[in-house]
């Protein structure tokens, strides 16, 4: 009966039927990056505004890809015999280089957020159709990051792909932090679930 009611409300435009799962077999999250900057760094911000980040996760492969006007960088992790091994590929207009990376090295690159203090807040926001809760992460040296996360999505390998969110009890669809005189915001604009 509940399913029939949801279908009727969907056709009437009252409910969005979004794919959700606690543990998906495949999860792809696309983020748009926006940078707000003081006048002094405005030209740098313009180079990165509109850049993108895509997180691809399936049963044995993880890829985190960031694309801007200046370069493309991908982190790949493959699961073999129960363990992940990785490679980082950096491309610019002239060069491409790559190097191997272990899972421990990947996590260490986000160590300032390891064990971050998670402070849940009451505010919510709908992002890419998913209801998200707001929280603040406080990391090393009192660094602060505002996150919006949902419990409607999940994948066992999500915390491997995004180790800076290990303290967050869900999938982060928006996050914002300060870097020098800029405010950098990543907002999910497309999600694919299987």
C-alpha positions in Angstrom: 0.0 0.0 0.0 2.8 2.4 0.9 4.5 1.7 -2.5 1.3 2.6 -4.3 1.0 5.8 -2.4 4.6 6.8 -3.2 4.0 6.1 -6.9 0.8 8.2 -6.9 2.6 11.0 -5.1 5.5 10.7 -7.6 3.2 11.2 -10.6 1.5 14.1 -8.8 5.0 15.7 -8.2 4.9 15.4 -4.4 7.7 12.9 -3.8 11.1 12.3 -5.5 11.9 8.7 -6.0 15.7 8.7 -5.5 17.9 5.7 -5.5 19.1 5.0 -2.1 20.9 2.1 -0.4 22.7 1.4 2.8 25.4 -0.5 1.0 25.4 0.0 -2.8 27.4 -2.2 -5.2 28.4 0.9 -7.1 28.3 4.5 -6.2 29.4 7.6 -8.3 29.2 11.1 -6.8 30.1 14.1 -9.0 30.9 17.4 -7.2 31.2 20.9 -8.6 33.9 23.1 -7.0 33.4 26.7 -6.2 36.0 29.1 -4.7 35.2 32.4 -3.2 38.3 34.5 -2.8 39.5 37.9 -1.7 40.6 40.3 -4.4 44.3 39.4 -4.0 43.8 35.7 -5.0 40.9 36.2 -7.4 42.7 35.1 -10.6 43.7 31.8 -8.9 40.1 31.2 -7.9 38.9 31.8 -11.4 41.1 29.0 -12.7 39.6 26.5 -10.2 35.9 27.7 -10.2 33.7 25.2 -12.0 36.3 22.4 -11.7 35.0 19.0 -10.7 35.6 16.0 -8.5 34.2 12.6 -9.2 34.3 9.7 -6.8 33.7 6.3 -8.4 33.3 3.2 -6.1 32.5 -0.3 -7.0 33.2 -3.7 -5.5 37.0 -3.8 -6.3 37.9 -0.4 -7.8 38.0 3.1 -6.3 38.8 6.2 -8.4 38.8 9.8 -7.2 39.3 12.2 -10.1 39.7 16.0 -9.9 39.7 18.1 -13.0 40.5 21.8 -13.4 41.7 24.1 -16.1 45.3 23.5 -15.0 45.4 19.7 -14.6 43.6 16.4 -14.0 44.5 14.2 -11.1 43.2 10.7 -10.5 43.8 8.3 -7.6 43.0 4.7 -8.4 42.8 1.9 -5.9 42.4 -1.8 -6.9 41.4 -4.5 -4.6 43.4 -7.7 -5.0 43.4 -10.6 -2.6 41.5 -8.5 -0.1 44.0 -5.6 -0.1 44.0 -2.3 -2.0 47.0 -1.0 -4.0 46.9 2.4 -5.7 48.4 4.7 -8.3 48.2 8.5 -8.6 48.1 9.9 -12.1 48.7 13.7 -12.6 48.2 15.2 -16.0 48.8 18.8 -17.2 48.9 20.3 -20.6 52.6 19.2 -21.1 53.3 16.4 -18.7 51.8 13.2 -17.3 53.4 11.5 -14.3 52.3 8.7 -12.1 53.4 7.0 -9.0 52.3 4.1 -6.8 50.7 4.8 -3.4 49.7 2.5 -0.6 46.4 2.8 1.2 48.4 3.9 4.3 50.0 6.7 2.4 46.7 7.8 0.9 45.1 8.0 4.4 48.2 9.8 5.7 47.7 12.6 3.1 44.4 13.3 5.0 45.8 12.8 8.5 44.9 16.3 9.6 41.3 15.1 9.6 42.0 11.7 11.2 40.2 11.6 14.5 38.4 14.9 13.8 35.9 16.1 16.3 32.4 15.6 14.8 29.9 18.2 15.9 26.4 17.5 14.6 24.1 20.5 14.0 20.3 20.8 13.6 20.4 22.4 10.1 19.5 20.3 7.1 19.8 20.9 3.3 18.6 18.9 0.3 21.5 18.3 -2.0 21.1 16.4 -5.4 17.7 15.4 -4.1 19.0 13.8 -0.8 18.2 15.2 2.6 21.5 16.0 4.3 22.4 16.8 7.9 24.9 19.5 8.7 27.9 19.0 10.9 31.3 20.6 11.6 34.5 18.7 11.6 37.3 20.1 13.7 40.7 18.7 12.8 44.3 19.4 13.6 45.2 22.9 14.5 41.5 23.7 15.0 40.9 23.5 11.2 37.1 23.5 10.5 35.1 22.0 7.7 31.4 22.2 7.3 29.9 19.0 5.9 26.4 18.0 4.8 26.0 14.2 4.8 23.2 11.7 4.1 22.5 8.3 5.5 20.5 7.3 2.4 23.7 6.3 0.6 26.6 4.1 1.6 29.4 1.8 0.3 31.8 -0.3 2.3 34.7 1.4 0.5 33.5 5.0 0.9 35.8 5.7 3.8 38.7 4.4 1.8 37.9 6.8 -1.1 37.3 9.8 1.3 39.4 9.2 4.4 39.0 12.8 5.5 35.4 12.0 6.3 36.1 9.0 8.5 34.4 10.7 11.5 31.2 11.3 9.5 28.4 8.7 9.9 27.3 8.9 6.3 28.2 10.0 2.8 29.2 13.7 2.4 27.4 15.5 -0.4 28.7 19.0 0.3 31.7 20.3 2.2 33.3 23.7 2.7 36.6 24.8 4.2 38.9 27.8 4.3 42.3 27.7 2.6 44.3 30.9 3.2 41.9 33.7 2.1 39.6 31.5 0.1 36.5 29.5 0.9 36.3 26.3 -1.1 33.0 24.5 -1.5 32.4 21.0 -3.1 28.7 20.3 -3.9 27.4 17.1 -5.3 25.4 17.7 -8.4 24.9 14.2 -9.7 24.7 10.8 -8.0 24.5 7.4 -9.6 23.7 4.3 -7.5 23.6 0.6 -8.4 
